[in-house]
Amino acid sequence: MKKKILITGSTDGVGKLLALQLAEEGHDLCVHGRDAFKVKNLVSELKAITHHNEIKGYVADFSDVKAVKKMASKVVSEHSKLDVLINNAGVFNSSETSNTNQIDLRLVVNYLAAYVLTESLMVLLQKSESPRVVNLSSAAQASVSIEALAGTKALGVSEAYAQSKLALTMYGFYLAKKEPWLGVVAVNPGSLLNTKMAHEAYGQYWSPAEKGVAIVRQLALEYSKEEIQGKYFDNDQGEFTKAHSDSYKESLVLNLIDQTKKIVNI
């Protein structure tokens, strides 16, 4: 069955490969990137594959929460529903370390932007018969510093990345409980996949990017809601398993969400 699917961070890596595969399967796609030229080229490439015009491109710098809100408003105005949201956009290394509010760039792009986009698109997800949100997490997860999230504490690159991925996982678990009609799952697509991010961060890779594409697609389209709801899939192990212990501590989760709402004004 043809689905309306939005993939963030889809001009490179797992996001782009996933978009290409889903286009070949005939799905209606919304793709996102921060580089307008790359987004335009990707849309053209996808349209050539699908031979129809149900491909939309969106440009937004996810280090700017206001830009994310603006993009979300445009998506809502241009579509009547959304079946699947894949929060894939992420950053590890960057020449910039924080946004204008002094919040670490990784916390903003990898977590806050995904939070804002998901909450803003809820109105479209509600129109789907089987809505789903897939959050790309990581094997690297670390306890979230509320001070860092507020921009009052500096973090190292690896620490910020790990915290951002745990924050996104915790949000997903919270959302699965709060909105039981919505299928929500977190996934580590695989450590050190052959992507631009892995090469820039570590100069090496362990597995082909297609490994991550396959599991993200399966979680988005093949597993039932009951199989995925509020769970974490570790593709290094090839199974559903436990995320970081903080994900299951209600007080920590609720504190994270409360602080997030204050920061992004949603």
C-alpha atoms as one frame of an Amber mdcrd trajectory, in Angstrom:
protein
   0.000   0.000   0.000   1.314   3.429  -0.990   2.258   5.609   1.986   2.944
   9.302   2.491   6.382   9.363   4.103   8.557  12.238   5.330  12.277  11.582
   5.811  14.446  14.229   7.427  18.120  14.466   6.526  17.504  12.711   3.237
  20.154  14.238   0.970  22.963  11.973   2.241  23.635   8.600   3.822  20.890
   6.339   5.112  18.234   8.989   4.493  19.022   9.302   0.797  19.325   5.570
   0.192  16.042   5.036   1.995  14.329   7.725  -0.069  15.571   6.126  -3.296
  14.297   2.697  -2.267  10.918   3.986  -1.137  10.565   5.942  -4.382  11.170
   2.755  -6.353   8.369   1.149  -4.348   6.017   3.945  -5.398   5.497   5.778
  -2.118   4.698   9.503  -1.950   7.723  11.150  -0.393   8.584  14.346   1.387
  12.345  14.797   1.631  14.331  17.287   3.653  17.796  18.760   3.734  19.503
  21.994   4.723  21.157  22.481   1.328  18.626  23.741  -1.237  20.732  22.556
  -4.184  20.967  19.006  -2.797  17.246  18.903  -2.040  16.383  20.070  -5.568
  18.643  17.433  -7.114  17.225  14.695  -4.901  13.638  15.615  -5.802  14.539
  15.455  -9.499  16.214  12.085  -9.012  13.226  10.678  -7.138  10.730  11.966
  -9.704  12.735  10.278 -12.454  12.424   7.004 -10.555   8.732   7.249  -9.704
   7.514   8.927 -12.910   5.004  10.948 -10.904   5.068  14.282  -9.154   4.149
  13.192  -5.634   7.602  14.139  -4.367   8.061  17.240  -2.245  11.320  18.775
  -1.088  11.742  20.900   2.024  14.742  22.998   3.004  15.394  23.834   6.647
  18.424  24.264   8.866  17.617  22.054  11.851  20.006  24.007  14.079  17.321
  26.714  14.026  14.104  25.688  15.795  12.218  28.539  14.111  13.197  27.127
  10.709  11.869  23.724  11.758   8.544  25.263  12.783   8.351  27.108   9.462
   9.015  23.899   7.540   6.389  22.033   9.559   3.797  24.711   8.781   4.542
  24.359   5.085   4.218  20.570   5.237   0.868  20.870   7.032  -0.411  23.351
   4.440   0.597  21.140   1.508  -0.593  17.711   2.661  -3.815  16.208   3.986
  -2.148  13.431   5.978   1.178  11.834   6.868   1.571   8.086   7.337   5.206
   7.860   8.378   7.664  10.354   9.852  11.283   9.218   9.899  13.415  11.450
  12.126  16.730  10.671  10.488  18.468  14.080  10.374  21.535  14.174  12.559
  24.929  15.748  13.054  28.121  14.648  14.796  31.036  16.793  13.676  30.424
  20.407  12.711  32.407  23.621  12.315  29.763  25.191  14.556  29.375  23.933
  18.105  26.152  25.600  19.238  23.137  27.526  18.008  22.285  31.153  18.765
  20.989  30.161  22.213  24.307  28.475  23.048  22.729  25.004  23.027  25.056
  22.346  21.652  24.380  21.817  17.957  23.953  18.062  18.365  21.252  18.509
  20.993  19.408  20.932  18.728  19.641  19.072  15.410  19.400  15.507  16.700
  16.757  16.038  19.365  15.054  19.430  19.652  14.398  19.693  15.909  12.900
  16.207  15.819  10.727  17.035  18.824   9.437  20.248  17.264   8.783  18.640
  13.889   6.990  15.627  15.334   4.757  17.709  17.588   3.987  20.125  14.758
   3.048  17.325  12.345   0.783  15.506  14.787  -2.248  16.980  13.034  -1.269
  15.151   9.816  -0.320  11.903  11.538  -3.773  11.836  13.131  -5.304  11.654
   9.643  -3.485   8.404   8.807  -5.069   4.989   9.296  -1.766   3.592  10.569
   0.552   6.445  11.556   4.115   5.805  12.564   7.169   7.692  13.843  10.625
   6.154  13.521  13.347   7.889  15.535  16.947   7.154  14.595  18.809   6.642
  17.828  22.282   5.211  18.370  24.243   2.660  20.349  25.840   5.752  21.900
  23.446   6.964  24.605  24.295   9.010  27.701  22.297  10.606  30.514  20.897
  13.947  29.401  22.172  17.105  31.083  19.253  19.508  31.498  21.835  22.297
  31.930  23.358  21.473  28.547  19.901  21.354  26.987  19.256  24.827  28.369
  22.560  26.108  26.975  24.226  26.711  30.337  26.695  23.828  30.192  29.187
  22.923  27.469  29.667  19.342  26.304  32.248  17.462  24.288  31.239  16.305
  20.806  30.815  12.605  21.626  29.021  13.320  24.893  26.610  15.752  23.247
  25.876  13.280  20.465  25.178  10.457  22.920  22.939  12.699  25.028  21.003
  13.868  21.982  20.300  10.293  20.931  19.118   9.288  24.386  16.903  12.383
  24.544  15.266  11.416  21.241  14.757   7.860  22.487  13.204   9.076  25.743
  10.877  11.394  23.844   9.762   8.531  21.628   8.950   6.336  24.622   7.008
   9.229  26.167   5.097   9.808  22.935   4.196   6.120  22.596   2.517   6.246
  26.013   0.896   9.642  25.533  -0.491   8.895  22.056  -1.333   5.153  21.958
  -2.894   5.525  18.492   0.539   6.420  17.124   3.183   3.761  16.482   6.538
   5.040  17.773   9.859   3.220  17.711  13.540   4.074  18.253  16.256   2.334
  16.281  20.012   2.161  16.251  20.421   1.541  12.499  23.916   0.185  13.056
  27.188   1.471  14.412  29.633   3.095  11.990  27.646   2.544   8.831  29.267
   3.637   5.589  27.991   7.216   5.652  29.408  10.727   5.429  28.846  11.179
   9.172  30.866   8.105  10.109  33.715   9.023   7.777  33.892  12.579   9.117
  33.745  11.395  12.719  35.940   8.302  12.655  37.441   7.928   9.191  36.169
   4.361   8.917  33.057   2.214   8.781  32.033  -1.256   9.934  28.948  -2.020
   7.845  27.327  -0.853   4.590  24.719   1.900   4.901  22.173  -0.448   3.323
  22.101  -2.352   6.623  20.540   0.684   8.270  18.204   1.348   5.354  16.738
  -2.140   5.569  15.833  -2.027   9.261  14.456   1.527   9.153  12.225   0.541
   6.223  11.015  -2.588   8.028  10.149  -0.678  11.181   8.362   1.992   9.160
   6.337  -0.322   6.933   6.411  -3.982   7.905   6.260  -4.445  11.670   2.860
  -4.095  13.319   2.268  -1.238  15.746   2.071  -3.732  18.610   5.495  -5.117
  17.734   7.243  -1.755  17.793   5.266   0.439  20.176   7.541   2.278  22.600
  10.453  -0.051  21.887  14.106   0.189  20.897  15.613  -1.888  18.092  19.383
  -2.346  18.159  20.530  -3.276  14.664  23.998  -4.153  15.968  22.315  -7.043
  17.767  19.537  -7.482  15.230  16.732  -7.422  17.774  14.532  -5.376  20.057
  16.403  -4.768  23.287  16.683  -2.319  26.164  17.759   1.259  25.587  19.661
   3.266  28.203  18.140   2.773  31.668  17.168   6.469  31.879  14.583   5.829
  29.166  12.491   3.861  31.630  12.651   6.302  34.551   9.422   8.276  34.411
  10.694  11.177  36.505  13.653  11.720  34.176  11.506  11.413  31.066   8.902
  13.873  32.336  11.585  16.338  33.414  13.164  16.138  29.969   9.837  16.804
  28.267   8.990  19.686  30.616  12.335  21.353  29.972  12.057  20.733  26.239
   8.659  22.422  26.073  10.075  25.485  27.815  13.023  25.668  25.430  11.071
  25.308  22.170   7.868  27.040  23.317   5.469  24.281  22.298
